[in-house]
Amino acid sequence: MRDEAPRQSDSETPGGLPAAPDATEDGPPPPLNYGILAVLWTAVSAGAVWLLLDDPAWARAPGFLAALRAVRLEQWLAVGLLGVHLRWLWGAWRP
């Protein structure tokens, strides 16, 4: 009777090394990652603010609905980019 080779478990890779940890099991990314992203995103946010203030037709509109209709697509995208920046700042400051 021959001996079978030992079966490989999920926790080991070939060569007996432990498998790399799954990123989803570690929880949320550390605040340092969010801080780095927030610092790098400052240039993008500056451009977004410039887009919002370049042609403020929305600020001169007579009413709220008219102001919403006066906002151009790139200005809506600028608001979204600023929202992403705020999310990364929040992630950097969480305990």
C-alpha positions in Angstrom: 0.0 0.0 0.0 1.4 3.4 -1.0 1.3 6.4 1.2 -0.6 9.3 -0.3 1.1 12.7 -0.4 -0.2 15.0 2.3 -3.1 17.2 1.2 -2.6 20.9 1.0 -4.8 23.0 3.3 -6.3 26.3 2.4 -4.0 28.1 4.9 -0.7 27.1 3.1 0.7 27.7 -0.3 3.1 25.4 -2.1 6.4 25.3 -0.2 4.8 25.4 3.2 4.5 29.2 3.4 1.3 30.6 5.0 -1.2 32.1 2.6 -1.5 35.9 2.3 -4.3 37.3 4.5 -7.5 38.1 2.8 -8.0 41.9 2.6 -11.7 41.6 3.4 -11.0 40.0 6.8 -8.9 42.9 8.1 -11.7 45.4 8.3 -11.6 48.9 6.9 -8.3 50.5 5.6 -6.2 52.3 8.2 -6.7 56.1 8.5 -3.2 56.7 7.1 -4.4 55.5 3.7 -7.3 57.9 3.8 -4.9 60.7 4.9 -2.6 60.1 1.9 -5.5 60.1 -0.5 -6.9 63.3 1.0 -3.6 65.1 0.7 -3.1 63.9 -2.9 -6.8 64.8 -3.8 -6.2 68.5 -2.8 -5.2 69.4 -6.4 -8.3 67.7 -7.7 -10.5 69.6 -5.2 -8.9 72.9 -6.1 -9.9 72.3 -9.7 -13.4 71.4 -8.7 -13.7 74.6 -6.7 -12.5 76.5 -9.7 -15.1 74.9 -11.9 -17.8 75.8 -9.4 -16.7 79.4 -9.1 -15.7 80.0 -12.7 -19.2 80.7 -14.0 -21.6 80.9 -11.1 -24.8 81.2 -13.1 -26.4 79.1 -10.5 -25.7 81.8 -7.9 -27.5 84.5 -10.0 -30.6 82.4 -10.7 -33.8 83.9 -9.4 -35.0 80.8 -7.5 -33.9 77.4 -6.2 -35.2 75.4 -9.2 -33.8 77.8 -11.6 -30.4 77.5 -9.8 -30.5 73.7 -10.1 -31.3 74.0 -13.9 -28.4 76.5 -14.3 -25.8 74.0 -12.9 -23.7 72.5 -15.7 -22.7 68.8 -15.9 -19.0 69.6 -15.0 -20.2 71.5 -12.0 -22.2 68.5 -10.8 -19.1 66.4 -11.2 -17.1 68.9 -9.3 -19.6 68.6 -6.4 -19.1 64.9 -6.5 -15.3 65.2 -6.5 -15.6 67.4 -3.4 -17.8 64.8 -1.8 -15.1 62.2 -2.4 -12.6 64.4 -0.8 -14.8 64.9 2.3 -15.2 61.1 2.6 -11.4 60.6 2.6 -10.9 63.4 5.1 -13.6 61.7 7.4 -11.8 58.4 7.0 -8.5 60.0 7.9 -9.9 61.6 11.1 -11.8 58.6 12.4 -10.5 57.0 15.7 
